[in-house]
Structure formats: structure tokens, C-alpha cells
């Protein structure tokens, strides 16, 4: 896609439900993106080619999600100068801690900015903040989003003050 600035990459199609959250936030901030399934283990040549050519194709940030051994983000980061944001995917075996450790424990010189387990939304927000360094309109959209978050908290706080703890818990977060 022309003008694409963020690449969303995942190691398996089973990661798509989580990584779709990143796509949703990028759309909200009007950031063009592409989505790929590339495995560090099952299709290493394709993953390496993708990362090596990403900057030349206009990408500015890569968001990489993977579970288990979760080497995808690190493999991509090893061959590109672009910032890579890792999204560790929850696993049935160890709850995603294995994925988290695989991403966050990178060797010196190959950083991967890593968000929480299944934190694809935060990965997209971080990507937007990186891009906003040189885009004042994107800065404004992000500021509006932060204002919206604060407004939501204020509404919940006011409701709690009005109905008390028991009433709030009874009614839920409506």
C-alpha cells in the first residue's frame, strides 16, 4: 500500500486476533499499515527479506507479534535499522511468559521495544508516538486520545462518588 508506514508482522495466523488490535488502533490514528504472516522459524528467508527491505519500501516502524519461542521480533530487529516493537503472544503452556522473555532478553545492540503480553494495542500507540515525532497532526490525534482516556476515568470516578462502592460494583462499568 502506498504511504504505508507501519508493518504488522506475526509468526502465525493464530496470532491474528491479538495483532488485529494493533491494526484497529493504527486505523483510529489514520496510520497506513500492512499485515504479514512471517515466521522466524518456518519462513526465515521471507522474514529476513521483509525486514531488510522494510525501510526502502517506506516503513518507519515494525510491530512483530509471536508466541512461544517468539524470536520473530529479534530476527527482524537484527537486520533492520527501523524500530521494532515486540508483542509477546499468550501461550497455553506458560501463559506468554515464554514469549515475553524471548523478546525482552535481546543481546546488546539489537533492541526490541517490548509491550505487555497480548499488548498489540499499546504497540500501535507506541508506533504512533514514534511517528508523531515528525507529524504534528498525528501528535494532535494522540493528544485527543489521551484526553479521551482522562475523560473516561473522570466519568467512572464521578459515578463511584455518586453510587458508592457497592452500587458501582452492582451496576458494573456501564
VEXTOR-14490 format. One record per residue: x, y, z of N, C-alpha, C in turn; residue number from 0; residue in three letters. Coordinates in pm, 1 decimal. Layout:
% VEXTOR-14490
X;Y;Z;X;Y;Z;X;Y;Z;NUM;ALA $
...
***
This chain:
% VEXTOR-14490
85.0;-118.6;0.0;0.0;0.0;0.0;89.5;124.7;0.0;0;UNK $
69.1;216.9;-93.3;149.1;340.2;-95.7;129.7;420.5;32.6;1;UNK $
238.0;475.4;83.4;230.4;555.4;204.9;230.0;474.0;332.0;2;UNK $
240.7;341.2;320.3;241.0;255.5;437.4;361.8;287.9;523.8;3;UNK $
339.1;308.5;652.3;448.9;344.4;742.0;474.3;242.0;851.8;4;UNK $
377.5;153.6;877.8;394.6;54.0;983.2;369.9;-84.6;925.6;5;UNK $
460.1;-174.3;958.1;441.7;-314.3;923.3;398.9;-390.7;1046.6;6;UNK $
288.8;-464.4;1035.3;245.3;-554.7;1141.7;277.2;-695.1;1093.6;7;UNK $
360.5;-763.7;1169.2;405.1;-896.7;1130.1;375.8;-992.4;1244.2;8;UNK $
331.9;-1112.6;1209.0;307.6;-1213.5;1311.5;362.7;-1346.2;1265.5;9;UNK $
398.8;-1428.8;1361.5;460.1;-1556.3;1330.8;362.7;-1662.7;1284.3;10;UNK $
235.2;-1645.9;1312.5;134.1;-1744.8;1278.3;-1.8;-1677.5;1267.4;11;UNK $
-90.4;-1736.8;1189.7;-225.3;-1680.4;1179.6;-300.8;-1692.2;1312.3;12;UNK $
-255.9;-1777.7;1402.1;-320.3;-1786.3;1533.8;-295.6;-1659.8;1616.4;13;UNK $
-197.4;-1577.8;1575.3;-168.9;-1451.3;1643.0;-258.3;-1337.6;1594.7;14;UNK $
-332.5;-1361.1;1487.7;-411.6;-1254.4;1425.8;-513.9;-1189.9;1518.5;15;UNK $
-587.7;-1264.2;1601.2;-683.7;-1195.6;1689.3;-618.6;-1090.5;1779.3;16;UNK $
-498.9;-1117.5;1828.0;-428.3;-1019.9;1910.8;-374.3;-906.3;1824.5;17;UNK $
-310.2;-939.7;1714.4;-245.2;-838.5;1632.0;-346.6;-747.6;1560.8;18;UNK $
-469.2;-796.4;1545.2;-574.6;-712.4;1486.8;-600.3;-588.7;1572.6;19;UNK $
-571.0;-597.9;1703.1;-585.8;-481.6;1790.2;-490.9;-369.0;1747.5;20;UNK $
-371.6;-405.2;1704.4;-276.6;-304.3;1656.2;-331.9;-237.7;1531.1;21;UNK $
-384.1;-318.1;1439.6;-440.8;-263.2;1316.5;-554.6;-166.8;1348.0;22;UNK $
-638.7;-203.7;1442.5;-752.4;-119.9;1480.1;-706.1;16.8;1531.2;23;UNK $
-604.8;18.2;1616.0;-555.1;145.5;1668.0;-485.4;226.8;1559.6;24;UNK $
-411.0;162.4;1471.3;-346.8;236.6;1362.4;-453.2;301.2;1273.1;25;UNK $
-561.9;229.5;1247.9;-671.6;288.4;1169.8;-729.9;408.7;1243.4;26;UNK $
-748.1;396.0;1372.4;-802.9;506.1;1452.4;-716.9;631.8;1439.3;27;UNK $
-584.7;613.3;1435.5;-492.6;726.3;1424.7;-459.0;761.4;1279.9;28;UNK $
-527.4;695.7;1184.8;-511.4;722.6;1041.1;-368.4;698.2;993.7;29;UNK $
-311.0;587.5;1038.7;-175.1;549.6;1002.0;-182.4;430.5;907.3;30;UNK $
-130.3;446.4;786.3;-132.8;335.2;690.4;-39.8;221.5;735.2;31;UNK $
-87.9;98.4;721.8;-11.3;-17.6;766.9;-31.3;-133.9;670.3;32;UNK $
54.7;-232.3;685.8;39.7;-358.5;613.7;49.0;-470.9;716.1;33;UNK $
-5.3;-586.4;682.1;-6.7;-700.3;772.7;50.4;-821.2;699.5;34;UNK $
141.4;-891.9;767.3;203.3;-1010.5;708.4;213.3;-1122.2;811.3;35;UNK $
213.7;-1245.8;762.6;245.1;-1362.9;844.0;380.6;-1412.5;796.3;36;UNK $
480.9;-1401.9;883.2;617.3;-1442.8;851.7;676.0;-1508.6;975.6;37;UNK $
726.5;-1626.6;961.8;778.5;-1699.0;1077.3;931.3;-1695.8;1079.6;38;UNK $
985.6;-1664.5;1196.5;1131.2;-1667.0;1212.6;1185.4;-1808.4;1196.2;39;UNK $
1101.6;-1908.8;1220.0;1146.7;-2047.9;1216.4;1099.4;-2122.7;1092.3;40;UNK $
977.3;-2096.9;1048.0;922.5;-2172.0;934.4;944.8;-2103.5;800.4;41;UNK $
963.9;-1971.7;801.6;993.7;-1899.1;676.6;1100.3;-1792.2;703.3;42;UNK $
1217.1;-1833.1;752.2;1318.7;-1735.0;791.2;1367.8;-1647.8;676.1;43;UNK $
1379.6;-1703.8;557.4;1427.3;-1624.0;444.0;1329.3;-1510.9;411.8;44;UNK $
1199.8;-1541.9;414.0;1098.7;-1439.6;386.4;1097.2;-1333.6;495.3;45;UNK $
1112.4;-1375.2;621.1;1113.7;-1279.6;732.6;1234.2;-1186.1;720.6;46;UNK $
1350.7;-1242.1;690.5;1471.4;-1160.4;676.0;1460.9;-1064.8;557.7;47;UNK $
1408.0;-1113.5;447.4;1390.7;-1027.5;329.6;1295.1;-912.5;360.9;48;UNK $
1187.2;-942.3;430.5;1090.7;-839.5;468.5;1159.7;-728.9;548.9;49;UNK $
1233.2;-768.5;651.2;1297.9;-669.9;739.0;1406.9;-592.3;665.3;50;UNK $
1484.4;-659.8;583.6;1592.6;-593.0;510.0;1539.8;-487.3;413.9;51;UNK $
1421.8;-510.3;358.3;1365.7;-419.8;258.2;1263.4;-321.6;314.2;52;UNK $
1231.0;-333.1;441.1;1123.5;-252.7;500.6;1149.1;-102.9;488.7;53;UNK $
1265.7;-56.5;527.5;1295.2;87.2;522.7;1292.2;137.9;378.9;54;UNK $
1346.5;62.1;287.5;1347.1;101.7;146.6;1208.7;110.8;86.4;55;UNK $
1113.6;40.1;144.7;974.8;46.1;97.5;895.2;153.1;169.7;56;UNK $
959.9;227.5;260.4;892.2;338.6;326.4;840.8;310.5;465.9;57;UNK $
857.9;189.4;514.1;814.0;163.0;651.1;900.1;242.1;748.5;58;UNK $
840.5;280.1;859.7;910.5;356.2;963.6;920.4;278.5;1094.2;59;UNK $
826.6;186.3;1117.3;820.9;107.0;1240.6;765.8;-30.7;1205.3;60;UNK $
817.4;-132.7;1275.1;764.7;-268.0;1260.1;711.8;-313.6;1395.6;61;UNK $
589.8;-368.7;1393.3;530.7;-431.2;1512.2;529.9;-580.7;1483.5;62;UNK $
594.5;-658.7;1571.4;606.2;-802.6;1547.7;549.5;-880.0;1665.3;63;UNK $
452.2;-964.3;1638.1;392.1;-1046.9;1741.6;424.1;-1192.7;1720.3;64;UNK $
456.8;-1262.0;1829.4;484.9;-1405.1;1821.2;469.3;-1467.1;1958.9;65;UNK $
440.8;-1596.7;1959.0;426.8;-1669.5;2084.0;532.5;-1777.2;2096.8;66;UNK $
541.0;-1834.0;2215.1;635.8;-1942.8;2238.8;779.1;-1894.0;2232.1;67;UNK $
857.7;-1954.3;2144.8;998.0;-1914.1;2130.1;1008.1;-1766.8;2091.2;68;UNK $
912.2;-1716.4;2017.0;893.2;-1572.5;1990.5;1019.0;-1500.2;1945.1;69;UNK $
1087.4;-1557.0;1849.5;1210.3;-1496.1;1800.0;1187.2;-1396.2;1687.0;70;UNK $
1066.2;-1384.6;1637.9;1040.3;-1302.5;1520.1;1086.7;-1158.6;1536.1;71;UNK $
1047.6;-1092.0;1642.3;1085.5;-951.0;1660.1;1237.0;-934.8;1661.8;72;UNK $
1306.9;-1022.1;1730.5;1451.9;-1014.4;1737.5;1519.7;-1041.5;1604.8;73;UNK $
1467.5;-1136.4;1530.3;1523.0;-1166.5;1398.1;1505.8;-1045.9;1305.4;74;UNK $
1388.2;-985.1;1308.5;1365.0;-866.9;1225.6;1455.5;-752.3;1269.3;75;UNK $
1465.4;-730.4;1399.8;1548.2;-621.5;1452.5;1695.3;-639.4;1418.1;76;UNK $
1738.6;-763.2;1402.0;1879.2;-790.8;1372.7;1921.8;-740.9;1234.9;77;UNK $
1826.2;-724.9;1143.5;1863.7;-689.8;1006.2;1801.8;-559.6;955.1;78;UNK $
1743.4;-480.2;1045.8;1689.1;-350.6;1004.5;1730.5;-243.8;1105.5;79;UNK $
1733.7;-119.6;1059.3;1760.4;-8.0;1149.8;1630.8;54.3;1200.4;80;UNK $
1518.5;5.1;1153.7;1389.1;55.8;1198.3;1360.6;10.9;1341.5;81;UNK $
1283.9;91.8;1417.3;1241.1;44.1;1548.2;1147.3;-75.1;1532.3;82;UNK $
1169.8;-176.4;1614.6;1084.6;-295.6;1616.0;1019.4;-302.9;1753.4;83;UNK $
887.7;-315.2;1752.7;810.7;-327.2;1876.0;758.4;-470.0;1883.3;84;UNK $
795.4;-541.1;1988.1;754.7;-679.3;2003.3;627.8;-692.9;2085.0;85;UNK $
540.4;-781.2;2039.4;417.3;-814.4;2112.4;424.5;-962.8;2147.7;86;UNK $
455.2;-994.1;2273.9;454.5;-1134.0;2313.5;310.6;-1185.8;2318.3;87;UNK $
288.6;-1300.0;2256.8;154.1;-1357.2;2249.2;137.9;-1462.2;2359.0;88;UNK $
23.3;-1458.5;2425.9;-8.8;-1554.7;2531.9;-2.8;-1696.6;2475.4;89;UNK $
54.4;-1787.0;2552.7;62.6;-1927.5;2513.0;-11.0;-2013.6;2615.5;90;UNK $
-54.0;-2131.7;2571.5;-123.9;-2223.3;2661.1;-28.7;-2282.4;2764.5;91;UNK $
95.4;-2301.8;2725.7;190.2;-2369.5;2813.2;234.6;-2283.1;2930.5;92;UNK $
283.8;-2162.1;2902.0;339.2;-2076.7;3007.3;271.1;-1940.4;3015.7;93;UNK $
156.4;-1926.6;2953.8;80.2;-1803.2;2965.4;140.3;-1682.7;2895.8;94;UNK $
240.4;-1704.6;2813.1;301.6;-1593.2;2740.9;430.7;-1543.7;2803.4;95;UNK $
463.8;-1593.0;2922.3;589.1;-1551.5;2985.6;706.9;-1596.5;2899.6;96;UNK $
695.2;-1713.1;2836.7;799.3;-1760.9;2746.4;817.6;-1663.6;2630.2;97;UNK $
707.5;-1615.9;2574.3;712.6;-1519.0;2464.2;774.6;-1387.9;2510.3;98;UNK $
734.7;-1342.3;2627.6;786.7;-1217.8;2683.1;937.4;-1225.2;2701.0;99;UNK $
985.5;-1330.8;2764.0;1128.9;-1343.5;2787.3;1205.8;-1351.8;2655.5;100;UNK $
1151.4;-1422.5;2558.1;1219.7;-1434.9;2429.4;1237.7;-1298.3;2362.8;101;UNK $
1143.2;-1208.8;2382.5;1151.2;-1077.1;2318.5;1232.3;-976.2;2399.2;102;UNK $
1213.6;-977.1;2527.8;1272.2;-871.2;2609.5;1421.3;-895.8;2637.3;103;UNK $
1466.5;-1020.0;2631.0;1605.1;-1053.0;2663.0;1692.2;-1051.7;2537.5;104;UNK $
1694.4;-940.9;2468.5;1773.5;-928.5;2345.8;1918.2;-893.2;2379.4;105;UNK $
2011.6;-937.7;2295.2;2151.2;-903.5;2320.1;2179.0;-755.7;2291.3;106;UNK $
2283.6;-705.2;2353.7;2325.5;-566.3;2333.1;2340.8;-539.4;2183.7;107;UNK $
2284.5;-427.5;2141.6;2293.7;-386.8;2001.9;2173.5;-422.3;1916.7;108;UNK $
2086.8;-508.0;1967.0;1966.8;-548.8;1891.3;1844.1;-526.5;1979.6;109;UNK $
1804.2;-399.5;2000.0;1689.6;-375.2;2088.7;1556.2;-409.0;2022.6;110;UNK $
1465.7;-457.2;2104.8;1325.6;-475.2;2066.9;1243.8;-409.5;2177.8;111;UNK $
1171.8;-303.7;2144.4;1080.8;-241.9;2241.5;967.4;-341.0;2261.7;112;UNK $
947.2;-386.9;2383.9;851.4;-494.1;2408.7;738.4;-444.6;2498.0;113;UNK $
616.0;-472.5;2456.4;498.3;-434.8;2533.5;449.3;-556.5;2612.7;114;UNK $
340.0;-542.5;2681.6;284.7;-649.9;2764.1;237.8;-767.3;2679.4;115;UNK $
220.9;-880.2;2743.7;166.2;-998.6;2677.3;30.2;-962.1;2617.7;116;UNK $
13.3;-990.7;2489.8;-107.1;-958.3;2412.1;-132.2;-807.1;2403.3;117;UNK $
-28.6;-726.6;2419.5;-41.6;-580.7;2422.3;-30.5;-514.0;2286.7;118;UNK $
-94.8;-569.3;2185.6;-83.9;-513.8;2049.9;-137.2;-370.9;2040.7;119;UNK $
-239.2;-337.3;2118.7;-291.7;-200.6;2115.6;-184.2;-102.2;2160.8;120;UNK $
-114.3;-134.7;2269.3;-7.0;-46.2;2315.3;107.9;-40.5;2214.9;121;UNK $
133.5;-148.8;2145.1;237.3;-147.0;2041.2;201.1;-46.4;1932.8;122;UNK $
74.4;-43.1;1894.0;30.3;52.2;1791.9;38.8;195.1;1843.3;123;UNK $
3.4;215.8;1969.2;11.9;350.5;2026.4;157.5;394.9;2032.6;124;UNK $
247.2;304.0;2072.4;389.6;337.5;2073.4;439.8;368.6;1932.7;125;UNK $
398.7;290.8;1835.5;436.7;318.4;1696.2;387.0;457.2;1654.8;126;UNK $
263.3;490.2;1691.9;208.5;622.2;1659.8;289.6;732.6;1726.5;127;UNK $
330.5;711.5;1850.4;410.3;812.6;1920.1;546.2;831.5;1853.4;128;UNK $
605.3;723.9;1804.9;732.4;733.6;1731.9;711.7;814.9;1605.0;129;UNK $
607.7;782.8;1530.5;579.4;854.4;1405.7;542.6;1000.1;1431.5;130;UNK $
480.4;1026.7;1544.6;435.9;1163.2;1576.5;551.9;1257.8;1605.0;131;UNK $
670.1;1207.3;1624.2;786.0;1294.3;1645.6;803.7;1392.7;1530.4;132;UNK $
759.2;1353.1;1411.1;775.0;1437.2;1292.4;641.4;1463.2;1222.4;133;UNK $
531.2;1455.7;1298.1;398.7;1472.6;1238.1;307.5;1540.8;1340.1;134;UNK $
291.2;1671.7;1325.6;213.2;1748.2;1423.4;65.4;1709.5;1422.9;135;UNK $
10.7;1670.4;1308.5;-129.7;1628.1;1305.7;-149.3;1498.2;1383.4;136;UNK $
-55.1;1408.0;1371.0;-62.3;1284.0;1447.0;-46.1;1313.0;1595.8;137;UNK $
39.4;1407.4;1629.9;53.0;1448.9;1770.2;-81.7;1495.5;1824.7;138;UNK $
-155.6;1572.9;1744.8;-287.2;1621.8;1787.6;-385.5;1506.9;1807.4;139;UNK $
-384.1;1407.2;1717.5;-474.2;1291.7;1731.2;-439.7;1211.9;1857.6;140;UNK $
-311.5;1197.3;1884.5;-270.3;1126.8;2006.1;-309.3;1204.6;2131.2;141;UNK $
-293.4;1336.2;2127.8;-332.3;1418.9;2242.2;-483.0;1407.7;2266.9;142;UNK $
-561.4;1406.3;2160.5;-706.4;1390.8;2174.8;-740.5;1255.2;2235.5;143;UNK $
-667.8;1152.5;2195.4;-689.3;1018.9;2251.1;-659.8;1018.5;2401.0;144;UNK $
-549.1;1080.2;2441.4;-513.8;1085.6;2584.0;-618.7;1164.8;2662.7;145;UNK $
-671.6;1270.5;2602.8;-777.5;1347.9;2667.5;-902.3;1261.7;2684.4;146;UNK $
-933.1;1182.3;2584.0;-1048.1;1092.2;2591.0;-1029.7;989.5;2703.9;147;UNK $
-909.0;936.1;2717.5;-882.1;841.8;2826.6;-906.0;907.6;2962.2;148;UNK $
-856.4;1029.0;2978.5;-874.2;1101.4;3104.5;-1021.8;1128.9;3132.1;149;UNK $
-1096.2;1162.9;3027.7;-1239.9;1189.5;3043.0;-1313.3;1062.7;3088.5;150;UNK $
-1275.8;947.1;3033.0;-1338.6;821.4;3072.2;-1313.7;790.9;3220.1;151;UNK $
-1192.9;818.0;3266.8;-1161.4;795.7;3407.8;-1243.2;891.4;3495.1;152;UNK $
-1255.6;1016.0;3454.0;-1332.6;1114.3;3531.2;-1479.5;1072.6;3541.9;153;UNK $
-1535.6;1018.4;3435.6;-1674.8;972.0;3437.5;-1689.7;857.3;3537.1;154;UNK $
-1595.8;763.1;3535.2;-1601.8;649.6;3628.1;-1584.9;696.1;3772.3;155;UNK $
-1495.7;792.2;3793.3;-1473.3;846.0;3926.9;-1599.6;913.7;3979.6;156;UNK $
-1664.2;992.5;3894.3;-1786.5;1061.9;3934.5;-1896.9;961.1;3966.6;157;UNK $
-1907.6;855.7;3888.6;-2008.4;752.9;3914.2;-1981.7;685.2;4048.6;158;UNK $
-1855.3;652.7;4076.0;-1819.3;589.8;4203.0;-1857.3;680.7;4320.1;159;UNK $
-1828.8;809.4;4306.3;-1863.1;905.4;4411.8;-2014.8;912.9;4431.7;160;UNK $
-2089.5;899.1;4323.3;-2235.4;910.4;4329.8;-2301.9;786.3;4389.3;161;UNK $
-2259.2;666.7;4345.0;-2331.8;545.8;4386.2;-2258.1;463.3;4491.6;162;UNK $
-2134.1;495.4;4523.7;-2057.5;421.8;4623.6;-2003.9;290.3;4569.9;163;UNK $
-1924.3;228.4;4651.9;-1856.9;105.6;4610.1;-1956.4;-4.0;4572.8;164;UNK $
-2050.1;-31.6;4661.2;-2145.8;-140.7;4637.3;-2230.4;-113.4;4513.5;165;UNK $
-2279.2;9.0;4500.7;-2360.3;45.6;4384.3;-2280.7;35.5;4254.5;166;UNK $
-2156.5;77.0;4259.4;-2071.0;71.0;4139.4;-2047.5;-73.6;4097.9;167;UNK $
-2017.0;-157.5;4196.5;-1992.8;-297.7;4165.1;-2120.4;-366.4;4117.2;168;UNK $
-2232.4;-329.1;4173.9;-2361.0;-387.6;4134.6;-2395.9;-349.0;3990.4;169;UNK $
-2373.4;-224.3;3956.5;-2409.1;-175.1;3824.3;-2303.3;-207.9;3718.2;170;UNK $
-2183.2;-237.3;3760.4;-2075.5;-261.5;3663.5;-2022.2;-129.3;3610.7;171;UNK $
-1945.4;-136.6;3505.8;-1881.0;-17.5;3449.3;-1967.6;55.3;3347.9;172;UNK $
-2095.8;36.0;3348.5;-2185.9;93.7;3248.5;-2169.7;242.7;3236.2;173;UNK $
***
